[in-house]
Amino acid sequence: MSNKNYIKGRGAQLNTDNKFFEFSHELRDDFLEYCRLEGEEATKNETQYLEVFPKTIVNKVTSPDVGMNYSMNPYQGCEHGCIYCYARNSHEYWGYSAGLDFERKILVKKNAPQLLEQKLLSKKWQAKTIVMAGNTDCYQPAEQKFKITRKCLEVFLKYKHPVGIITKNAYIKKDLDILKDLASEGLIGVNISITSLSEETRRILEPRTASIKKRLETVKLLSENNIPVNVMIAPIIPSINSHEILPLAKTVKEYGAKSIAFTMVRLNGSIGEIFSDWIRKSMPDKAEKVLHQIAECHGGTLNDSRFGVRKTGEGKIAEQIHALIRIAKQQYFQDSEFPKLNHDLFEMQRHILQQNQHGQTSLF
């Protein structure tokens, strides 16, 4: 990569305008001009952690094609910097850009474990799998500092409540003790995202994620400890990783994955501009070809918001990818499947904990 203006260690190469702030671009341009005249550095390529105080942490997922009913996110924004990430747009709701701000301004919800416990204690709540990291990765680098994900897993274990995890970070191995306890009662399922077997591709697509080798080792470690793993070959991007479907499926099966799943890339909201800018800087020789093929999968545009179609794509290229996924599942995963989680223990466990709490309170 020869572009001298490329920001190393980041995915996005610019901050797009926030659609909720009409004059945001004028304000930013004024600030950059001020810094230039004063001889100051306008931006530093470092991550900021900003504490926020949400009132709730468990979110009802209304989209019918996401594959989960409830999610929770200990962090907003994600330092991994995956250039294609659909969650980038959510940062605009917090007043930031979906571009570099998404990677460099991480919002930290330290009260997440307490909010989770409040939710589980609600009389109206019935056990339904809650997926951690439905929006941003719960094992991104911030977790090493704040350990909010671990504290939330302790709450799930305490109440014997089913939980799913989506991550592409090997740091999940640090919580192997809790994960084993959850798995012993069928309360945990882990989804590891592996987009490519090429470390070069990984570095430019997902600059601050764990290496492919470490992710495969994580799949193996979890599987050896009877923690079920589904590998997400996601997203599939034509002419970047679409040729890797079969070797990826074969490899993750050898490392112990029980199943695979996929999504087609779609560049919704501000991500179309961010991705287009990035690929023209990082892969100038194939940029237009890739953008054209992505559009070909979505009716001629970079994004399709229709439920049931947006994640799978349409047209000849998408059909070829669907066919490869079917072959991969038939060839490597006929003898295994991702298990359903146990929803039967929670109600009794909550009752026991409440009774114990009531007994302790009555002593006073």
C-alpha positions as CSV (number, residue, x, y, z in Angstrom):
1,M,0.0,0.0,0.0
2,S,1.8,3.1,-1.2
3,N,-0.7,5.9,-0.4
4,K,1.2,8.1,2.0
5,N,-2.1,9.6,3.4
6,Y,-3.4,6.2,4.5
7,I,-4.0,6.1,8.3
8,K,-2.3,3.0,9.5
9,G,-4.0,0.8,12.1
10,R,-7.5,2.2,11.2
11,G,-10.2,1.0,8.8
12,A,-12.0,4.2,7.9
13,Q,-9.9,6.9,6.4
14,L,-12.2,9.8,7.0
15,N,-15.1,11.1,9.2
16,T,-18.3,11.3,7.3
17,D,-20.9,13.9,8.1
18,N,-23.4,13.0,10.9
19,K,-26.9,13.2,9.3
20,F,-28.3,14.4,12.6
21,F,-26.2,17.5,12.6
22,E,-26.8,19.7,9.5
23,F,-23.7,21.9,9.9
24,S,-21.3,19.4,11.2
25,H,-19.0,19.5,8.1
26,E,-18.7,23.3,8.3
27,L,-17.7,23.1,12.0
28,R,-15.1,20.4,11.3
29,D,-13.6,22.3,8.4
30,D,-13.3,25.5,10.5
31,F,-11.6,23.5,13.2
32,L,-9.1,21.8,10.8
33,E,-8.3,25.2,9.2
34,Y,-7.7,26.7,12.7
35,C,-5.3,23.9,13.5
36,R,-3.4,24.3,10.3
37,L,-2.9,28.0,10.8
38,E,-1.9,27.5,14.5
39,G,0.6,24.8,13.6
40,E,-1.3,22.2,15.7
41,E,-2.0,18.6,14.9
42,A,-5.7,18.4,14.1
43,T,-6.2,14.8,15.1
44,K,-4.3,12.1,16.9
45,N,-4.6,8.5,16.0
46,E,-5.4,7.3,19.5
47,T,-8.5,5.8,21.1
48,Q,-10.6,7.6,23.7
49,Y,-12.8,5.8,26.2
50,L,-15.9,7.8,27.2
51,E,-18.1,6.6,30.0
52,V,-21.9,6.8,29.3
53,F,-24.8,5.9,31.6
54,P,-27.6,4.2,29.8
55,K,-30.9,3.4,31.6
56,T,-31.3,0.0,30.0
57,I,-28.9,-2.5,28.4
58,V,-31.0,-5.3,26.9
59,N,-32.4,-4.4,23.5
60,K,-35.4,-6.0,21.7
61,V,-34.4,-6.9,18.2
62,T,-37.3,-6.2,15.8
63,S,-35.5,-7.0,12.5
64,P,-36.9,-10.4,11.4
65,D,-33.7,-11.6,9.6
66,V,-31.1,-10.9,12.2
67,G,-31.4,-14.3,14.0
68,M,-31.7,-13.0,17.5
69,N,-34.5,-11.6,19.7
70,Y,-32.5,-9.7,22.3
71,S,-29.0,-8.2,22.3
72,M,-26.8,-6.1,24.6
73,N,-23.7,-4.1,23.9
74,P,-21.3,-3.2,26.8
75,Y,-19.5,-0.8,24.4
76,Q,-20.6,1.5,21.6
77,G,-18.1,2.1,18.8
78,C,-15.5,-0.5,18.1
79,E,-11.7,-0.2,17.9
80,H,-11.4,-3.2,15.6
81,G,-12.1,-0.8,12.7
82,C,-13.7,-3.3,10.3
83,I,-14.3,-1.2,7.3
84,Y,-17.6,-2.9,6.3
85,C,-19.2,-2.8,9.8
86,Y,-23.0,-2.2,9.6
87,A,-22.8,-0.9,13.2
88,R,-20.9,2.2,12.2
89,N,-24.1,4.1,11.5
90,S,-25.3,3.7,15.2
91,H,-22.5,6.0,16.3
92,E,-24.3,8.9,14.7
93,Y,-27.1,8.6,17.3
94,W,-24.5,9.5,19.9
95,G,-23.4,12.6,18.0
96,Y,-20.3,11.1,16.4
97,S,-19.2,10.1,12.9
98,A,-19.6,6.6,11.5
99,G,-16.0,6.9,10.2
100,L,-13.0,7.4,12.3
101,D,-15.0,8.5,15.4
102,F,-16.5,5.0,15.4
103,E,-13.1,3.5,15.9
104,R,-11.5,6.2,18.1
105,K,-14.3,7.2,20.4
106,I,-15.5,4.2,22.4
107,L,-18.4,4.6,24.7
108,V,-18.1,2.5,27.8
109,K,-21.2,1.3,29.8
110,K,-19.7,0.4,33.2
111,N,-23.2,-0.1,34.7
112,A,-24.1,-2.8,32.2
113,P,-23.9,-5.7,34.7
114,Q,-26.2,-3.9,37.1
115,L,-28.7,-3.1,34.4
116,L,-28.6,-6.7,33.2
117,E,-29.3,-8.0,36.6
118,Q,-32.2,-5.6,37.0
119,K,-33.6,-6.9,33.7
120,L,-33.4,-10.6,34.7
121,L,-35.1,-9.8,38.1
122,S,-38.1,-8.2,36.3
123,K,-41.2,-10.2,37.0
124,K,-42.2,-9.9,33.3
125,W,-38.9,-11.3,32.0
126,Q,-38.9,-14.9,30.7
127,A,-35.7,-16.6,29.6
128,K,-34.8,-15.8,26.0
129,T,-31.3,-15.9,24.7
130,I,-29.5,-12.5,25.0
131,V,-26.7,-12.1,22.5
132,M,-23.7,-10.0,23.6
133,A,-22.3,-7.9,20.8
134,G,-25.2,-7.7,18.5
135,N,-23.9,-4.3,17.5
136,T,-20.2,-3.9,18.5
137,D,-17.7,-6.5,19.6
138,C,-17.9,-7.2,23.4
139,Y,-14.3,-8.4,23.3
140,Q,-12.7,-5.4,21.5
141,P,-9.6,-4.0,23.1
142,A,-11.6,-2.0,25.7
143,E,-12.6,-5.2,27.4
144,Q,-9.0,-5.7,28.6
145,K,-9.2,-2.5,30.5
146,F,-12.8,-2.5,31.8
147,K,-13.8,-6.3,31.8
148,I,-17.5,-5.4,31.5
149,T,-18.2,-8.4,29.4
150,R,-16.8,-10.8,32.0
151,K,-18.9,-9.1,34.7
152,C,-22.0,-9.6,32.6
153,L,-21.2,-13.3,32.0
154,E,-21.0,-13.7,35.8
155,V,-24.5,-12.4,36.0
156,F,-25.7,-14.8,33.3
157,L,-24.0,-17.7,35.2
158,K,-25.5,-16.6,38.5
159,Y,-29.0,-16.7,37.1
160,K,-28.4,-19.7,34.8
161,H,-29.6,-17.6,31.8
162,P,-28.8,-18.5,28.2
163,V,-26.4,-16.1,26.4
164,G,-24.8,-15.9,23.0
165,I,-21.6,-14.2,22.0
166,I,-20.4,-12.7,18.7
167,T,-16.7,-11.8,18.5
168,K,-13.6,-11.8,16.3
169,N,-11.2,-11.3,19.2
170,A,-9.2,-14.1,20.8
171,Y,-9.4,-12.3,24.1
172,I,-12.5,-14.4,24.8
173,K,-10.1,-17.1,25.9
174,K,-9.5,-15.1,29.1
175,D,-13.1,-16.0,30.2
176,L,-12.7,-19.7,29.5
177,D,-13.5,-20.6,33.2
178,I,-16.9,-18.9,33.1
179,L,-17.6,-20.1,29.5
180,K,-17.0,-23.7,30.6
181,D,-19.4,-23.3,33.6
182,L,-22.1,-21.9,31.3
183,A,-21.5,-24.6,28.7
184,S,-21.8,-27.4,31.3
185,E,-25.5,-26.5,31.6
186,G,-26.1,-25.6,27.9
187,L,-26.2,-21.9,28.5
188,I,-23.7,-20.6,26.0
189,G,-23.1,-20.4,22.2
190,V,-20.2,-18.6,20.7
191,N,-20.0,-17.1,17.2
192,I,-16.5,-16.4,15.9
193,S,-16.2,-14.2,12.8
194,I,-13.5,-15.3,10.4
195,T,-13.6,-13.3,7.1
196,S,-10.5,-14.7,5.4
197,L,-7.6,-17.1,5.8
198,S,-5.3,-14.4,4.4
199,E,-3.5,-12.4,7.0
200,E,-2.9,-9.6,4.4
201,T,-6.6,-9.4,3.7
202,R,-7.4,-9.4,7.4
203,R,-5.0,-6.6,8.1
204,I,-6.6,-4.2,5.6
205,L,-10.2,-5.2,6.2
206,E,-10.1,-5.5,10.0
207,P,-7.0,-3.7,11.2
208,R,-7.2,-4.1,14.9
209,T,-8.7,-7.6,15.2
210,A,-7.0,-10.8,16.3
211,S,-4.9,-12.6,13.7
212,I,-6.5,-15.4,11.7
213,K,-4.1,-17.9,13.5
214,K,-5.3,-16.7,16.9
215,R,-9.0,-16.9,15.9
216,L,-8.6,-20.4,14.6
217,E,-6.8,-21.4,17.9
218,T,-9.7,-19.8,19.8
219,V,-12.2,-22.0,17.8
220,K,-10.1,-25.0,18.7
221,L,-9.8,-24.2,22.4
222,L,-13.5,-23.5,22.9
223,S,-14.5,-26.6,21.0
224,E,-12.1,-28.8,23.0
225,N,-13.8,-27.5,26.1
226,N,-17.3,-28.4,24.8
227,I,-18.2,-24.8,24.2
228,P,-20.2,-24.8,20.9
229,V,-18.8,-22.6,18.2
230,N,-20.4,-21.3,15.0
231,V,-18.1,-19.6,12.5
232,M,-19.4,-16.5,10.7
233,I,-17.9,-16.2,7.3
234,A,-19.1,-12.7,7.2
235,P,-19.4,-10.5,5.3
236,I,-18.6,-12.1,2.0
237,I,-17.2,-9.4,-0.3
238,P,-17.1,-10.2,-4.0
239,S,-13.5,-10.4,-5.4
240,I,-12.0,-9.9,-1.9
241,N,-12.9,-13.0,0.1
242,S,-15.6,-14.7,-2.0
243,H,-13.1,-17.3,-3.4
244,E,-12.3,-18.5,0.1
245,I,-15.6,-20.0,1.1
246,L,-14.7,-23.7,0.7
247,P,-11.2,-23.6,2.2
248,L,-12.5,-21.5,5.1
249,A,-15.3,-24.0,5.8
250,K,-12.9,-26.9,5.6
251,T,-10.4,-25.2,7.9
252,V,-12.9,-24.2,10.6
253,K,-14.4,-27.6,10.6
254,E,-10.9,-29.1,11.2
255,Y,-10.5,-26.7,14.2
256,G,-13.8,-27.9,15.7
257,A,-16.6,-25.5,14.6
258,K,-20.0,-27.1,14.7
259,S,-21.5,-24.9,11.9
260,I,-21.0,-21.9,9.6
261,A,-23.1,-19.0,8.6
262,F,-22.7,-16.1,6.2
263,T,-23.9,-12.7,5.1
264,M,-23.3,-10.7,1.9
265,V,-21.7,-7.3,2.4
266,R,-24.1,-4.4,2.2
267,L,-23.0,-0.8,2.6
268,N,-25.9,0.9,4.4
269,G,-26.0,4.5,5.5
270,S,-22.7,6.3,5.7
271,I,-20.8,3.0,5.2
272,G,-21.1,3.3,1.4
273,E,-19.0,6.5,1.4
274,I,-16.6,5.2,4.0
275,F,-16.0,1.9,2.2
276,S,-15.7,3.5,-1.2
277,D,-13.1,5.9,0.1
278,W,-11.2,3.2,1.8
279,I,-11.1,0.7,-1.1
280,R,-9.9,3.4,-3.6
281,K,-7.0,4.1,-1.2
282,S,-6.2,0.5,-0.2
283,M,-7.0,-1.4,-3.3
284,P,-7.0,1.1,-6.2
285,D,-6.5,-1.5,-8.9
286,K,-9.6,-3.5,-8.1
287,A,-11.8,-0.8,-6.3
288,E,-14.3,-0.2,-9.1
289,K,-14.6,-3.9,-9.9
290,V,-15.5,-4.7,-6.2
291,L,-17.9,-1.8,-5.9
292,H,-19.6,-2.8,-9.1
293,Q,-20.0,-6.4,-8.0
294,I,-21.4,-5.3,-4.6
295,A,-23.9,-3.2,-6.4
296,E,-24.8,-6.1,-8.7
297,C,-25.8,-8.1,-5.6
298,H,-28.1,-5.4,-4.4
299,G,-30.1,-4.3,-7.4
300,G,-27.6,-1.8,-8.7
301,T,-26.9,0.0,-5.4
302,L,-24.4,-0.5,-2.6
303,N,-27.2,-1.2,-0.1
304,D,-30.5,-3.0,0.0
305,S,-32.6,-2.5,3.1
306,R,-35.3,-5.1,2.4
307,F,-35.7,-7.8,5.1
308,G,-34.8,-11.3,3.9
309,V,-32.8,-10.0,0.9
310,R,-30.4,-7.4,2.4
311,K,-28.1,-10.0,4.0
312,T,-28.1,-12.6,1.2
313,G,-28.1,-10.5,-1.9
314,E,-29.6,-11.2,-5.3
315,G,-28.3,-11.9,-8.9
316,K,-25.8,-14.2,-10.4
317,I,-22.9,-13.3,-8.1
318,A,-25.0,-13.9,-5.0
319,E,-26.4,-17.1,-6.4
320,Q,-22.9,-18.4,-7.0
321,I,-22.0,-17.6,-3.4
322,H,-25.1,-19.3,-2.1
323,A,-24.2,-22.4,-4.0
324,L,-20.7,-22.5,-2.5
325,I,-22.2,-22.1,1.0
326,R,-24.6,-25.1,0.3
327,I,-21.7,-27.2,-0.9
328,A,-19.6,-26.2,2.1
329,K,-22.3,-27.2,4.6
330,Q,-23.0,-30.5,2.8
331,Q,-19.4,-31.4,2.5
332,Y,-18.1,-30.4,6.0
333,F,-21.1,-30.0,8.4
334,Q,-23.6,-32.7,7.7
335,D,-22.6,-34.5,10.9
336,S,-22.9,-31.6,13.3
337,E,-25.1,-28.7,14.2
338,F,-25.1,-25.7,16.5
339,P,-27.1,-26.7,19.6
340,K,-30.1,-24.9,21.0
341,L,-29.5,-23.2,24.4
342,N,-31.1,-24.2,27.6
343,H,-34.0,-21.9,28.7
344,D,-35.4,-24.2,31.4
345,L,-33.1,-23.4,34.4
346,F,-33.5,-19.6,34.7
347,E,-37.0,-19.4,36.4
348,M,-36.1,-21.8,39.2
349,Q,-32.7,-20.2,39.7
350,R,-34.2,-16.8,39.9
351,H,-36.7,-18.0,42.4
352,I,-34.0,-19.6,44.6
353,L,-31.9,-16.4,44.5
354,Q,-34.9,-14.2,45.4
355,Q,-35.8,-16.5,48.3
356,N,-32.3,-16.5,49.6
357,Q,-32.2,-12.7,49.4
358,H,-35.6,-12.5,51.2
359,G,-34.3,-14.7,53.9
360,Q,-31.2,-12.6,54.4
361,T,-33.2,-9.4,54.5
362,S,-35.6,-10.8,57.1
363,L,-32.8,-11.3,59.5
364,F,-32.6,-7.6,59.9
